[in-house]
Amino acid sequence: MALSAEPIVIRISSTEIENASLTQQNLEIATRALHRDGLVVIEDLIPHEILDSLNDYMIKDAYELRSRKDSPFNYHRGNIQQDPLLTTELFSDEVYVNPIITQITSTTLGPKPSLRFISGNTALPPSPDAPPKSQPTHTDADFNHPEIPFALVINVPLVTMTPENGSTEVWLGTHANTTIADQEGAHGDRASGRIKSNLLRDRRAQRPPCQPVVKKGSVVVRDLRLWHGGMPNMSKDPRVMLAFIHFAPWYRNQMQVEFAEELRERLTLERTGLHVAAIYVSSQELAQNYLSRPYGNAYDFDQTEKLVI
């Protein structure tokens, strides 16, 4: 029987929310989905009022970034990389260090994974200087990477994502056997990680891609290796989607995330179950600099040292 192009969705219960833990059955479903498909969706996890506050703030930032001459666009100007402001006023445990998400990532990657990347992806409405355009299908693992799970991306959409507003196109199951040989662009190229056209054609015949509807309040967990691509936003409002990466505890990456000093006590290993690779700065310094960080290929998801086995 052919596998579905649509992702597995886990509809979380109020009891699981209260206990901050999935049932054994749902944890198994999430783990099997990540193994087979490279992606799973957890619905009804984050309160809408938290998302609304973040969305209002980040939409203002999105238009500021769009107006810049050096706008941090990903492949084209309709899609920008956008960091959230990680200060106490906008930081929420439910979003950034959700224990249920850590439970899922710890099961796949190993206990106490490292949180080393927090950013976001915003699909902007069409404009004269940014006509509707899709990203090339690509993988974020744009380097010679391990063949086992080593990094999981956590995506938190701030609104319901649909094909109309630019829900990400995903190619389920492509994480399992993809290698650097499947890619056209190398790390450092503008189109790094781009998947070769003949492989896309062959894969489409086996299991085509999909643009899933992801309800507000949901969290998407996907394997970093999975083929995917940003799609145009044909609605009138920006579609903001946060993106974090949990790395396996054995994976030797050196990226760090800037947080406000006041968050230090909330981001300990004992409290979060994560090794948060944090740099703590004053809230004032953070607010001055967070929209001017490097983007795209300035981030390197590779290891600093690799083993040959």
Buried (B, 14 or more C-beta within 10 A) or exposed (E): EEEEBBBBBBEBEEEBBEEEBBBEEBBEBBBEBBBBBBBBBBBBBBEEEBBEBBBEBBBEBBEEBBEEEEBBBBBBBBBBBBBBBBBEEBBBBBBBBBBBBBBBBBBBBBEBBBBBBBBBBBBBBBEEEBEBBBBBBBBBBBBEBBEEBBBBBBBBBBBBBBBBBBBBBBBBBBBBEBEBEBBBBBBEEEBBBBBEEEBBEEBEEEBEBBBBBBBBBBBBBBBBBBBBBBBBBBBEBBBBBBBBBBBBBEBEBEBEBBBBBBBEEBBEEEEBBBBBBBEEBEBEEBBEEBBEEEBBBEBBBBBEEEEEE
